[in-house]
Amino acid sequence: MKEQNSNIKILIVEDEMAIAEGLIDICELKGYKVKHVVDGETALAEGLSGKYGLVLLDLMLPGLDGFTVCDRIRDKDKDLPIIILSAKNSDDDIIDGLKYGADDYIAKPFSVPMLLARIEAVLRRSRLTLEGDGKMVAGNLRINFREYMGTRGTEELVFTRKEIEILEYLWSKRDHAVPRAELLKKVWGYENAESVDTRTVDIHITKLRKKIEDDPSHPRLLVTFRGEGYQLRASPE
């Protein structure tokens, strides 16, 4: 595993040195190459340099905050994996982090095994590819998976990479409900998805409904079947 990880360079963005040193040790012990920076401006420049396979990003930084760094990186690079690490752990904070394009959000304090599992899961995930032309049409909703864009009626929509991965997988399974654990395994890459304690799926689904549904409080396209999972329908019912 160390030899395989040695091909991956992780950018650690953390201004608290005690935490940064721990993150550096954890990543280097697993064989990852590491670069550490402490402020938002440097983080943004490094994140856009094309040298990294993953960014571990704190939110409270000198200069640009982590949300801004994440947003600006994602504006230029839709594929670079970003994991936010933050002591801010309210639902609003997590929603903001995911809205700005983070792949995952880990609240401090966290355990070393959990952090490593989440890093490996994000790195392991592969871009989903559907047969066909990479497009979705459902009611007045049209999405181009390859361009991360779509329309709902006359309204233009822009999606994050993770949102597209979720929609694309659900669309490929649109004849039945997809369990939450299956999404965690197939879209996020978690091997032991049944034991993962994270609200990231629910938060992403809520965000997606606000984009694709005419009335997000009464979804007709992206629906939940209690005890079964989520279904993306080809037409509203």
Sequence and secondary structure as in RCSB ss.txt:
>XXXX:A:sequence
MKEQNSNIKILIVEDEMAIAEGLIDICELKGYKVKHVVDGETALAEGLSGKYGLVLLDLMLPGLDGFTVCDRIRD
KDKDLPIIILSAKNSDDDIIDGLKYGADDYIAKPFSVPMLLARIEAVLRRSRLTLEGDGKMVAGNLRINFREYMG
TRGTEELVFTRKEIEILEYLWSKRDHAVPRAELLKKVWGYENAESVDTRTVDIHITKLRKKIEDDPSHPRLLVTF
RGEGYQLRASPE
>XXXX:A:secstr
 HHHHTT EEEEE S HHHHHHHHHHHHHTT EEEEE SHHHHHHHHTTT  SEEEE SS SSS HHHHHHHHHH
H SSS EEEEES  SHHHHHHHHHTT SEEEESS  HHHHHHHHHHHHH      SSSSEEEETTEEEETTTTEE
EETTEEEE  HHHHHHHHHHHHTTTS B HHHHIIIII  TTGGG    HHHHHHHHHHHHH SSTTS SSEEEE
TTTEEEE SS  
